[in-house]
Amino acid sequence: MAFIVGSALALATIALIVRHTTNPGIAHSPWYGPLWIAHGWLYMVYLVATFNLSVKRRWDLGKMAVVMLAGTIPLMSFVAENRLAKESLT
């Protein structure tokens, strides 16, 4: 789920940058709004999945909050996923 949310947020952020740095014809593409809406819904699923995982792994509240907030910063969910995968191997 972290990969999907991170990818959607990265694409939406790139679309945001393109929208505000190019000419108005390119800026008003039909997929800009739906991309942000999709990220919003996917982020809600990410929050539920993170909560479920945190209950199963018995994480403290701080760790759970940091992992949940990682989905709001572009590409940070990939970093969080990587660290959690390494942590679960040890």
C-alpha positions as a Python dict, from the first residue, in 0.01 Angstrom:
ca = {
    (1, 'M'): (0, 0, 0),
    (2, 'A'): (292, 233, 72),
    (3, 'F'): (418, 189, -283),
    (4, 'I'): (80, 273, -434),
    (5, 'V'): (22, 578, -214),
    (6, 'G'): (379, 699, -265),
    (7, 'S'): (351, 663, -641),
    (8, 'A'): (16, 842, -654),
    (9, 'L'): (149, 1127, -440),
    (10, 'A'): (464, 1159, -650),
    (11, 'L'): (258, 1174, -972),
    (12, 'A'): (17, 1425, -821),
    (13, 'T'): (305, 1643, -701),
    (14, 'I'): (466, 1636, -1046),
    (15, 'A'): (128, 1730, -1195),
    (16, 'L'): (103, 2018, -948),
    (17, 'I'): (445, 2148, -1046),
    (18, 'V'): (369, 2114, -1416),
    (19, 'R'): (35, 2286, -1368),
    (20, 'H'): (191, 2593, -1211),
    (21, 'T'): (501, 2622, -1430),
    (22, 'T'): (365, 2569, -1781),
    (23, 'N'): (128, 2750, -2009),
    (24, 'P'): (-246, 2743, -1927),
    (25, 'G'): (-329, 2491, -2202),
    (26, 'I'): (-122, 2217, -2043),
    (27, 'A'): (-212, 2324, -1690),
    (28, 'H'): (-579, 2233, -1720),
    (29, 'S'): (-548, 1865, -1803),
    (30, 'P'): (-851, 1646, -1726),
    (31, 'W'): (-658, 1403, -1503),
    (32, 'Y'): (-524, 1659, -1254),
    (33, 'G'): (-827, 1664, -1022),
    (34, 'P'): (-901, 1290, -1032),
    (35, 'L'): (-536, 1217, -954),
    (36, 'W'): (-555, 1413, -627),
    (37, 'I'): (-891, 1256, -543),
    (38, 'A'): (-745, 908, -603),
    (39, 'H'): (-451, 988, -379),
    (40, 'G'): (-691, 1102, -106),
    (41, 'W'): (-887, 778, -116),
    (42, 'L'): (-573, 566, -138),
    (43, 'Y'): (-427, 752, 159),
    (44, 'M'): (-734, 660, 365),
    (45, 'V'): (-678, 293, 279),
    (46, 'Y'): (-309, 340, 369),
    (47, 'L'): (-410, 478, 710),
    (48, 'V'): (-635, 179, 779),
    (49, 'A'): (-364, -65, 667),
    (50, 'T'): (-104, 111, 882),
    (51, 'F'): (-334, 105, 1184),
    (52, 'N'): (-402, -265, 1129),
    (53, 'L'): (-30, -338, 1103),
    (54, 'S'): (51, -129, 1408),
    (55, 'V'): (-202, -319, 1619),
    (56, 'K'): (-67, -655, 1500),
    (57, 'R'): (297, -550, 1559),
    (58, 'R'): (216, -367, 1885),
    (59, 'W'): (380, -42, 1781),
    (60, 'D'): (371, 254, 2013),
    (61, 'L'): (160, 556, 1917),
    (62, 'G'): (458, 761, 1801),
    (63, 'K'): (582, 502, 1554),
    (64, 'M'): (233, 453, 1418),
    (65, 'A'): (190, 829, 1370),
    (66, 'V'): (524, 865, 1192),
    (67, 'V'): (441, 584, 949),
    (68, 'M'): (96, 731, 886),
    (69, 'L'): (241, 1077, 820),
    (70, 'A'): (495, 929, 578),
    (71, 'G'): (213, 906, 323),
    (72, 'T'): (179, 1284, 316),
    (73, 'I'): (535, 1362, 206),
    (74, 'P'): (627, 1272, -153),
    (75, 'L'): (843, 955, -168),
    (76, 'M'): (866, 931, 214),
    (77, 'S'): (636, 628, 223),
    (78, 'F'): (905, 438, 29),
    (79, 'V'): (1162, 526, 297),
    (80, 'A'): (926, 423, 578),
    (81, 'E'): (842, 95, 402),
    (82, 'N'): (1211, 19, 354),
    (83, 'R'): (1297, 85, 719),
    (84, 'L'): (1005, -123, 844),
    (85, 'A'): (1103, -411, 615),
    (86, 'K'): (1460, -403, 747),
    (87, 'E'): (1330, -384, 1104),
    (88, 'S'): (1108, -687, 1061),
    (89, 'L'): (1405, -893, 935),
    (90, 'T'): (1602, -841, 1254),
}
